[in-house]
Amino acid sequence: MKGRAAREEEFLEYLYSIEGKAEWLDGEIYDMAGGTGRHALIGLNIAAELRSAVRKKGCSAFNSDLLVRIPSDRSLCIPDASVICGTPEFEPPKDNIASNPTVIVEVLSDETESYCRGGKFKKYRSITTLQEYVLVDQHKYEVEVRFRHPSGLWDIQTFDDLTQHVNLQSLGITIPMAEIYRDVVFESAEK
C-alpha cells in the first residue's frame, strides 16, 4: 500500500470529489482499489444479514459508505460493513464519520489482507466501543471473528463450513455462513 501525505481537510475534500473510496491513515491518503465482484457480493450479503438481525436490538447496520474514526491517531477507515448499537456518534459536516462502532467487518482482499489482520486491527482496537472484528475471506469459505472480552483480551473463532452459523456475541446473533456466501462462486481450486 502506497499513500500520499495530506491533512484531514484535504483528505475529506478529495474523498468527496472522487467516485471511488479512500482511507486516511497516519496522515496519508490511500485510494481503495475497486473490489472484485465476489468482494462486493460478500460485503452486501453480510451487511444485509446484519441489518436484518439487529433491527430490533437498538442497533444499526451500515455499508461501506460509512467512515470510522480511529481515536488513537484520528485516522479514517472504511470498513465493508459495521454495526453501531445505541445512538450513532456522527461527525459533521456530512454525518458520514462515526466513532462508536460495536462491530466492524472487513472482506479481505489480496492487497490488504495482511494489513487488515495486523496494523488495521491494531488501529481498530483503540475504539473503546468495538467489541467484535470480523474478517471474511473472499477466496474460500472462512470467517474469522475476533471478540473483545470485558478484560480487554481478544479471542478468535474461525468458521469454515457452510453449515455453520457465525456467532456475534456482542450483538447476540448468529449469521448462517451460507447467507454470507450466498451466490458466491469459487473456482474449484480456491475452496
Backbone hydrogen bonds, N-H to C=O, Kabsch-Sander energy under -0.5 kcal/mol:
donor,donor_aa,acceptor,acceptor_aa,energy
4,R,29,I,-1.5
6,A,27,G,-2.4
11,F,7,R,-2.4
12,L,8,E,-2.8
13,E,9,E,-2.2
14,Y,10,E,-2.5
15,L,11,F,-3.5
16,Y,12,L,-2.4
17,S,13,E,-0.5
17,S,14,Y,-1.3
18,I,14,Y,-0.8
18,I,15,L,-0.8
21,K,32,M,-0.5
23,E,30,Y,-2.5
24,W,76,L,-2.3
25,L,23,E,-0.6
25,L,28,E,-2.5
28,E,25,L,-1.5
29,I,4,R,-3.3
30,Y,23,E,-2.9
32,M,21,K,-2.8
33,A,31,D,-0.6
40,A,36,T,-2.3
41,L,37,G,-2.5
42,I,38,R,-2.9
43,G,39,H,-2.4
44,L,40,A,-2.3
45,N,41,L,-2.9
46,I,42,I,-2.6
47,A,43,G,-2.0
48,A,44,L,-2.6
49,E,45,N,-2.2
50,L,46,I,-2.6
51,R,47,A,-2.6
52,S,48,A,-2.3
53,A,49,E,-2.4
54,V,50,L,-2.3
55,R,51,R,-1.0
57,K,54,V,-2.3
59,C,54,V,-1.2
60,S,84,I,-2.7
62,F,82,S,-3.0
66,L,63,N,-1.4
67,L,65,D,-0.5
67,L,96,N,-3.0
68,V,77,C,-3.1
69,R,98,A,-3.0
70,I,75,S,-2.8
73,D,70,I,-0.6
74,R,70,I,-2.0
76,L,24,W,-2.8
77,C,68,V,-2.4
80,D,105,V,-1.6
81,A,105,V,-1.5
82,S,62,F,-1.8
83,V,103,V,-2.3
84,I,60,S,-2.6
86,G,58,G,-3.0
90,F,88,P,-0.9
91,E,97,I,-2.0
95,D,91,E,-1.1
97,I,91,E,-0.6
98,A,67,L,-2.8
99,S,89,E,-1.5
102,T,83,V,-3.3
103,V,83,V,-1.7
104,I,132,E,-2.0
105,V,81,A,-3.0
106,E,134,V,-2.9
108,L,106,E,-0.6
108,L,136,V,-2.8
113,E,109,S,-1.8
116,C,112,T,-3.0
117,R,113,E,-2.2
118,G,114,S,-1.5
120,K,115,Y,-2.9
121,F,115,Y,-0.7
122,K,118,G,-2.2
123,K,119,G,-1.8
124,Y,120,K,-2.9
125,R,121,F,-2.3
126,S,122,K,-0.5
126,S,123,K,-1.7
127,I,124,Y,-2.3
128,T,126,S,-0.8
130,L,127,I,-1.3
131,Q,102,T,-3.2
132,E,102,T,-1.8
133,Y,146,R,-2.4
134,V,104,I,-3.0
135,L,144,E,-2.9
136,V,106,E,-2.6
136,V,134,V,-0.5
137,D,135,L,-0.5
137,D,142,E,-2.7
142,E,140,K,-1.4
143,V,159,F,-2.6
144,E,135,L,-2.9
145,V,143,V,-0.5
145,V,157,Q,-3.2
146,R,133,Y,-2.9
146,R,144,E,-0.5
147,F,145,V,-0.6
147,F,155,D,-2.5
148,R,131,Q,-3.0
149,H,147,F,-0.6
149,H,153,L,-3.3
152,G,149,H,-2.6
155,D,147,F,-2.5
157,Q,145,V,-2.5
159,F,143,V,-2.9
164,Q,161,D,-2.1
166,V,175,I,-3.5
168,L,166,V,-0.6
168,L,173,I,-2.7
169,Q,167,N,-0.7
171,L,168,L,-0.9
172,G,168,L,-1.2
173,I,168,L,-1.7
175,I,166,V,-2.2
177,M,164,Q,-2.6
178,A,162,L,-0.9
179,E,176,P,-1.0
180,I,176,P,-1.7
181,Y,177,M,-2.2
182,R,179,E,-1.0
184,V,181,Y,-2.0
186,F,184,V,-0.5
190,E,187,E,-2.3
191,K,187,E,-0.9
